[in-house]
């Protein structure tokens, strides 16, 4: 979400450019916080984290963004698709951590809550009702 979010932030166009451009910065900041929160929990449990860009790219389930400038509705749809893909993984973690490690499950729940809120804020820009 961080790299794609910045790509979207730099290349969004349209009548609501400023609002979407600035919102994407906030969403990127949140994604950085979520990644840090998850990594800190993993390391606190004594496990290593491999967040090298090549490892992340090889294992991502987030769809790639188109290159170049995009109208805001297309940008928003692409970022929402990325959030949705991320939420699938996070919700799986919530389910699997329930009995294994409730503290880690709380971290995953907090990340899901934040992603859902960010998704709502983006969706509100393109919703017709």
C-alpha positions as a Markdown table, in Angstrom:
| # | Residue | x | y | z |
|---|---|---|---|---|
| 1 | Unk | 0.0 | 0.0 | 0.0 |
| 2 | Unk | 2.8 | 2.4 | 0.7 |
| 3 | Unk | 4.5 | 2.3 | -2.7 |
| 4 | Unk | 1.2 | 2.1 | -4.7 |
| 5 | Unk | -0.3 | 4.8 | -2.5 |
| 6 | Unk | 2.5 | 7.2 | -3.3 |
| 7 | Unk | 2.3 | 6.3 | -7.0 |
| 8 | Unk | -1.4 | 7.1 | -7.0 |
| 9 | Unk | -0.8 | 10.3 | -5.0 |
| 10 | Unk | 1.7 | 11.6 | -7.5 |
| 11 | Unk | -0.4 | 10.7 | -10.6 |
| 12 | Unk | -4.0 | 11.5 | -9.6 |
| 13 | Unk | -5.9 | 13.9 | -11.8 |
| 14 | Unk | -9.4 | 15.3 | -11.9 |
| 15 | Unk | -11.8 | 17.9 | -10.4 |
| 16 | Unk | -11.3 | 16.6 | -6.9 |
| 17 | Unk | -7.5 | 16.3 | -7.3 |
| 18 | Unk | -6.5 | 18.2 | -4.1 |
| 19 | Unk | -8.8 | 16.2 | -1.8 |
| 20 | Unk | -7.8 | 12.8 | -3.2 |
| 21 | Unk | -4.1 | 13.8 | -3.4 |
| 22 | Unk | -4.0 | 14.8 | 0.2 |
| 23 | Unk | -6.2 | 11.8 | 1.4 |
| 24 | Unk | -3.7 | 9.5 | -0.4 |
| 25 | Unk | -0.9 | 10.9 | 1.7 |
| 26 | Unk | -2.9 | 10.2 | 4.9 |
| 27 | Unk | -3.6 | 6.7 | 3.7 |
| 28 | Unk | 0.1 | 6.1 | 2.9 |
| 29 | Unk | 1.0 | 7.3 | 6.4 |
| 30 | Unk | -1.6 | 4.9 | 7.9 |
| 31 | Unk | -0.2 | 2.0 | 5.8 |
| 32 | Unk | 3.3 | 2.8 | 7.1 |
| 33 | Unk | 2.0 | 2.7 | 10.6 |
| 34 | Unk | 0.1 | -0.6 | 10.1 |
| 35 | Unk | 3.3 | -2.2 | 8.6 |
| 36 | Unk | 5.3 | -1.0 | 11.5 |
| 37 | Unk | 2.8 | -2.2 | 14.0 |
| 38 | Unk | 2.7 | -5.7 | 12.5 |
| 39 | Unk | 6.5 | -5.9 | 12.1 |
| 40 | Unk | 7.1 | -4.8 | 15.7 |
| 41 | Unk | 4.7 | -7.5 | 17.0 |
| 42 | Unk | 6.4 | -10.1 | 14.9 |
| 43 | Unk | 9.9 | -9.1 | 16.1 |
| 44 | Unk | 8.6 | -8.9 | 19.7 |
| 45 | Unk | 7.7 | -12.6 | 19.3 |
| 46 | Unk | 11.3 | -13.3 | 18.3 |
| 47 | Unk | 10.7 | -13.8 | 14.6 |
| 48 | Unk | 12.5 | -12.0 | 11.7 |
| 49 | Unk | 10.7 | -9.8 | 9.2 |
| 50 | Unk | 11.7 | -9.6 | 5.6 |
| 51 | Unk | 10.4 | -6.3 | 4.3 |
| 52 | Unk | 12.9 | -5.9 | 1.5 |
| 53 | Unk | 11.2 | -4.4 | -1.6 |
| 54 | Unk | 12.0 | -7.4 | -3.7 |
| 55 | Unk | 10.5 | -9.8 | -1.1 |
| 56 | Unk | 7.4 | -7.7 | -0.7 |
| 57 | Unk | 7.0 | -7.4 | -4.5 |
| 58 | Unk | 7.4 | -11.2 | -5.0 |
| 59 | Unk | 4.8 | -12.0 | -2.4 |
| 60 | Unk | 2.2 | -9.3 | -2.9 |
| 61 | Unk | -1.5 | -10.0 | -3.5 |
| 62 | Unk | -2.2 | -6.3 | -4.2 |
| 63 | Unk | -2.9 | -5.6 | -7.9 |
| 64 | Unk | -0.4 | -3.3 | -9.7 |
| 65 | Unk | -1.4 | 0.2 | -10.5 |
| 66 | Unk | -1.3 | 1.5 | -14.1 |
| 67 | Unk | 1.5 | 3.8 | -14.9 |
| 68 | Unk | 1.2 | 7.4 | -15.6 |
| 69 | Unk | -1.6 | 9.9 | -14.8 |
| 70 | Unk | -5.1 | 8.6 | -14.0 |
| 71 | Unk | -8.4 | 10.3 | -13.4 |
| 72 | Unk | -9.4 | 10.3 | -9.7 |
| 73 | Unk | -12.2 | 7.8 | -10.1 |
| 74 | Unk | -9.8 | 5.3 | -11.7 |
| 75 | Unk | -7.1 | 6.0 | -9.0 |
| 76 | Unk | -9.6 | 5.6 | -6.2 |
| 77 | Unk | -10.9 | 2.3 | -7.7 |
| 78 | Unk | -7.3 | 1.0 | -7.9 |
| 79 | Unk | -6.4 | 2.0 | -4.4 |
| 80 | Unk | -9.6 | 0.4 | -3.1 |
| 81 | Unk | -8.8 | -2.8 | -4.9 |
| 82 | Unk | -5.4 | -2.7 | -3.1 |
| 83 | Unk | -7.0 | -2.2 | 0.2 |
| 84 | Unk | -9.5 | -5.0 | -0.5 |
| 85 | Unk | -6.7 | -7.4 | -1.4 |
| 86 | Unk | -4.9 | -6.4 | 1.8 |
| 87 | Unk | -8.0 | -6.9 | 3.9 |
| 88 | Unk | -8.3 | -10.5 | 2.7 |
| 89 | Unk | -4.9 | -11.2 | 4.2 |
| 90 | Unk | -5.6 | -9.3 | 7.4 |
| 91 | Unk | -8.9 | -10.9 | 8.0 |
| 92 | Unk | -7.3 | -14.3 | 7.5 |
| 93 | Unk | -4.8 | -13.3 | 10.1 |
| 94 | Unk | -7.6 | -12.2 | 12.5 |
| 95 | Unk | -9.3 | -15.6 | 12.1 |
| 96 | Unk | -6.1 | -17.7 | 12.4 |
| 97 | Unk | -4.8 | -15.8 | 15.4 |
| 98 | Unk | -7.9 | -16.1 | 17.5 |
| 99 | Unk | -6.7 | -19.1 | 19.5 |
| 100 | Unk | -3.0 | -19.0 | 18.7 |
| 101 | Unk | -2.2 | -15.5 | 20.0 |
| 102 | Unk | -5.0 | -13.1 | 21.1 |
| 103 | Unk | -2.6 | -10.2 | 21.5 |
| 104 | Unk | -1.4 | -10.5 | 17.9 |
| 105 | Unk | -5.0 | -10.9 | 16.8 |
| 106 | Unk | -5.7 | -7.5 | 18.5 |
| 107 | Unk | -3.0 | -6.0 | 16.3 |
| 108 | Unk | -4.6 | -7.5 | 13.2 |
| 109 | Unk | -8.0 | -6.3 | 14.2 |
| 110 | Unk | -6.7 | -2.8 | 14.7 |
| 111 | Unk | -5.1 | -2.9 | 11.2 |
| 112 | Unk | -8.4 | -4.1 | 9.7 |
| 113 | Unk | -10.3 | -1.4 | 11.4 |
| 114 | Unk | -8.0 | 1.3 | 10.0 |
| 115 | Unk | -8.0 | -0.2 | 6.5 |
| 116 | Unk | -11.8 | -0.3 | 6.5 |
| 117 | Unk | -11.9 | 3.4 | 7.5 |
| 118 | Unk | -9.5 | 4.4 | 4.8 |
| 119 | Unk | -11.5 | 2.5 | 2.3 |
| 120 | Unk | -14.7 | 4.2 | 3.4 |
| 121 | Unk | -13.0 | 7.7 | 3.0 |
| 122 | Unk | -11.9 | 6.9 | -0.5 |
| 123 | Unk | -15.2 | 5.3 | -1.5 |
| 124 | Unk | -17.1 | 8.4 | -0.4 |
| 125 | Unk | -15.4 | 10.3 | -3.2 |
| 126 | Unk | -16.9 | 8.2 | -5.9 |
| 127 | Unk | -20.1 | 6.9 | -4.3 |
| 128 | Unk | -23.4 | 8.0 | -5.9 |
| 129 | Unk | -25.5 | 7.5 | -2.8 |
